[in-house]
């Protein structure tokens, strides 16, 4: 049982007189001082079930003669009543469940488990008292039903559900900055925008654009990528730093620097044949005196 119940001594009678008093022993201590009257209230709030309590009634008639009778009151264990509240979070943030519970048996101790609803193992929270606040981090967005179970030391289980809404967090855009650097120390006059930069990647935006000394930032999906150039002036060498190809991860930011250096003219001696033909076809510039 839980709470209270009425006892009933109305079936008692005296064949040669009348009953004057009804006295009750409700705790089994042998003293009839716990209650009086035909139908007193038996309060089981602070008793731990399952179990039973022997109650005794002593009746005394108008001649002072007393008689007693006993009965058994069964104490049923009622499980704890649990309430759980979930709160919205973003992916990677800590979700908290607010839990409270009550138990009519004040002497009971309690343990708890929680199923976070995301396929992870049921978590054993160990010994708990009310209130308590378990936490969890979700890897993916969605709406999750959390099941919280509180168990008393007699095996009674109280269960509550809470809903947690997990929003996809803003992990930031995946970006690649491409810097185009031109060196004109050999007489060249080219500028960065004379070259077209091409991006090979998943969903690059933009996929092609003019070079810029200040750099151009593009968006792209995580995965493999590479940078190349085209449509530029001749006579320039090209060098690229490490960030111009490879793998980029979600939310990462890489920088690619492309350097173009003009090739200075070289002086190559040669000689003319009798017909005026220069012998040295691979020279770039020839001077004669």
C-alpha positions in Angstrom: 0.0 0.0 0.0 1.0 3.6 -0.3 -0.3 6.5 1.8 -3.0 5.5 4.2 -6.0 3.3 4.7 -8.8 3.1 7.2 -8.9 0.2 9.7 -12.2 -1.2 10.7 -13.1 -2.5 14.1 -16.8 -2.3 13.7 -17.3 -6.1 13.7 -16.3 -6.2 17.4 -19.2 -6.7 19.8 -20.0 -7.5 23.5 -22.8 -10.2 23.9 -23.7 -9.0 27.5 -23.1 -5.3 27.3 -21.5 -2.7 25.1 -18.0 -1.7 24.0 -16.7 1.4 25.6 -13.2 1.9 24.0 -11.3 0.9 20.9 -7.5 1.2 21.3 -5.0 0.4 18.6 -1.4 -0.7 18.4 -0.3 0.2 14.9 3.5 -0.4 15.1 3.7 -3.7 16.9 5.4 -2.4 20.0 2.7 -3.9 22.3 1.4 -0.5 23.4 -2.2 0.4 22.5 -1.5 4.0 22.3 -1.3 4.7 18.5 -5.0 5.4 17.8 -8.5 5.2 19.2 -12.0 4.8 17.7 -13.7 2.2 15.5 -12.0 3.2 12.2 -8.7 5.0 12.7 -6.5 6.0 9.8 -3.3 3.8 9.2 -0.6 6.0 7.6 2.1 4.1 5.7 3.9 7.0 4.2 7.1 6.4 6.0 7.0 2.7 5.8 9.2 0.8 3.3 7.4 -1.8 1.2 7.0 -4.5 0.1 6.3 -5.8 3.5 3.6 -6.2 6.2 2.7 -4.7 9.6 0.8 -6.5 12.4 -1.8 -4.2 13.9 -3.7 -5.0 17.0 -7.1 -3.8 18.4 -8.0 -3.9 22.1 -11.6 -3.3 22.9 -12.9 -2.8 26.5 -16.6 -3.2 27.4 -18.7 -1.3 29.8 -17.7 -3.7 32.6 -14.0 -3.1 32.1 -13.4 -6.4 30.4 -10.8 -6.3 27.5 -10.2 -8.4 24.5 -7.7 -8.1 21.6 -7.5 -9.1 18.0 -4.7 -8.8 15.4 -4.6 -8.3 11.6 -2.0 -8.0 8.9 -1.6 -4.8 6.9 0.3 -5.4 3.6 2.7 -2.6 2.5 3.1 -2.5 -1.2 6.1 -0.8 -2.7 5.2 2.0 -5.0 7.9 3.1 -7.5 9.3 6.6 -7.5 7.4 9.2 -9.6 9.9 10.8 -12.0 9.8 14.0 -14.1 12.4 14.8 -16.7 12.8 18.0 -18.8 15.0 18.3 -21.9 16.5 21.5 -23.4 17.5 22.4 -27.0 21.2 22.5 -27.9 23.5 22.6 -30.9 25.7 19.8 -32.1 28.8 19.6 -29.9 27.2 21.5 -27.0 26.3 19.7 -23.8 22.7 18.7 -23.5 21.3 18.7 -19.9 18.3 16.8 -18.6 16.6 18.2 -15.5 15.3 15.3 -13.4 13.2 15.3 -10.2 11.5 12.4 -8.5 9.5 11.6 -5.4 9.1 8.4 -3.5 6.4 7.8 -0.8 8.9 5.6 1.1 11.3 8.2 2.5 13.8 5.6 3.6 14.3 4.3 0.0 17.6 4.8 -1.8 17.7 5.2 -5.6 19.8 4.6 -8.7 19.3 5.7 -12.2 20.0 4.9 -15.8 19.5 7.0 -18.9 19.0 6.2 -22.6 20.0 9.2 -24.6 18.1 8.1 -27.7 21.1 8.4 -30.1 22.1 4.7 -30.2 24.8 5.1 -27.6 24.9 2.6 -24.7 22.5 3.1 -21.8 24.4 5.1 -19.2 24.4 4.0 -15.6 24.2 7.1 -13.4 24.7 5.2 -10.2 23.2 6.5 -6.9 21.1 9.6 -7.2 19.0 11.9 -5.1 16.4 14.4 -6.4 17.0 16.7 -8.2 19.9 15.7 -10.5 21.0 16.8 -14.0 22.7 14.3 -16.3 24.5 15.6 -19.4 25.4 14.4 -22.9 26.9 15.7 -26.1 25.2 14.7 -29.4 27.2 14.2 -32.6 24.4 14.9 -35.0 21.4 17.1 -35.2 17.9 15.8 -34.7 15.1 15.3 -32.2 16.0 12.7 -29.6 13.7 11.0 -27.0 15.6 10.5 -23.8 14.4 7.8 -21.4 15.3 8.2 -17.7 14.7 5.4 -15.2 14.9 5.8 -11.5 14.9 2.5 -9.4 14.4 2.3 -5.7 16.2 -0.3 -3.5 13.1 -2.5 -3.6 13.2 -2.8 -7.4 10.4 -0.3 -8.1 11.1 1.6 -11.3 9.9 5.1 -12.2 10.3 6.1 -15.9 10.1 9.5 -17.5 10.8 10.7 -21.1 12.2 14.0 -22.3 12.7 15.4 -25.7 16.0 17.0 -26.8 16.2 19.0 -30.0 19.8 19.2 -31.4 20.4 21.8 -34.1 23.4 21.6 -36.5 26.0 24.0 -35.2 27.8 26.5 -37.3 31.2 25.0 -37.7 32.2 27.8 -40.1 32.8 27.7 -43.9 35.5 25.7 -45.5 37.7 28.2 -47.4 40.9 28.4 -49.5 42.7 31.7 -50.1 44.8 31.9 -53.2 47.5 34.6 -53.4 49.1 35.4 -56.7 52.5 37.0 -56.4 54.4 38.3 -59.5 58.1 39.1 -59.5 59.3 41.4 -62.3 63.1 41.6 -61.7 64.1 40.6 -65.2 62.3 43.4 -67.1 58.8 41.8 -67.1 55.7 43.9 -66.8 53.0 41.3 -66.0 50.6 41.7 -63.1 48.7 39.1 -61.1 45.4 39.4 -62.9 47.1 38.4 -66.2 46.8 34.8 -65.1 43.6 32.8 -64.5 43.5 30.7 -61.4 41.7 27.3 -61.7 40.4 25.3 -58.7 39.8 21.6 -59.0 37.7 20.5 -56.0 34.2 19.6 -54.9 31.8 22.6 -55.5 34.4 25.3 -55.6 33.0 28.8 -55.6 34.3 30.3 -57.8 36.1 27.6 -59.8 38.1 30.1 -61.9 39.1 33.7 -61.3 41.9 36.2 -62.1 44.9 36.2 -59.8 45.3 38.8 -57.2 48.2 39.9 -55.0 45.9 40.5 -52.1 44.5 37.1 -52.6 41.1 35.7 -53.4 39.0 33.5 -51.0 36.9 30.7 -52.4 34.5 28.3 -50.7 34.6 24.6 -51.3 33.5 21.3 -49.9 35.8 19.2 -47.7 38.0 16.7 -49.7 40.8 16.8 -52.2 41.7 20.0 -54.0 44.3 21.4 -56.3 45.2 24.8 -57.8 46.5 25.5 -61.3 46.9 28.5 -63.5 46.4 29.3 -67.2 46.3 32.1 -69.8 49.2 33.9 -68.3 52.2 35.7 -70.0 55.1 33.6 -71.2 58.6 33.9 -69.9 57.7 33.4 -66.2 58.5 30.5 -63.9 56.0 29.2 -61.5 56.3 27.9 -57.9 53.5 26.9 -55.5 53.7 26.5 -51.8 52.4 23.4 -49.9 48.8 24.7 -49.5 48.0 24.6 -53.2 46.9 20.9 -53.2 45.9 18.2 -50.8 43.0 17.5 -48.6 40.9 20.1 -46.8 38.6 19.2 -43.9 35.2 20.7 -42.8 35.7 24.2 -41.4 39.4 24.3 -42.3 41.0 27.4 -43.9 44.0 27.0 -46.1 46.2 29.4 -48.0 47.9 28.8 -51.4 50.6 31.1 -52.7 51.6 31.0 -56.3 54.7 32.9 -57.3 55.5 33.8 -60.9 59.0 35.1 -61.6 60.1 36.5 -65.0 63.2 35.0 -66.6 66.0 37.6 -67.2 67.6 37.6 -70.7 70.9 35.7 -70.8 74.0 36.8 -72.8 75.3 34.0 -75.0 78.3 34.5 -77.3 78.1 33.3 -80.8 79.9 33.7 -84.1 78.6 34.4 -87.6 79.4 32.2 -90.5 80.3 33.6 -93.8 76.7 33.7 -94.8 75.8 35.7 -91.7 74.1 32.8 -90.0 74.3 32.6 -86.2 75.7 29.3 -84.9 74.0 28.7 -81.5 70.3 28.2 -82.1 69.5 27.9 -78.3 70.7 31.3 -77.3 68.2 33.9 -76.1 70.0 37.1 -76.7 73.2 37.8 -78.6 75.3 40.9 -78.6 78.1 41.7 -81.0 80.8 44.3 -80.9 
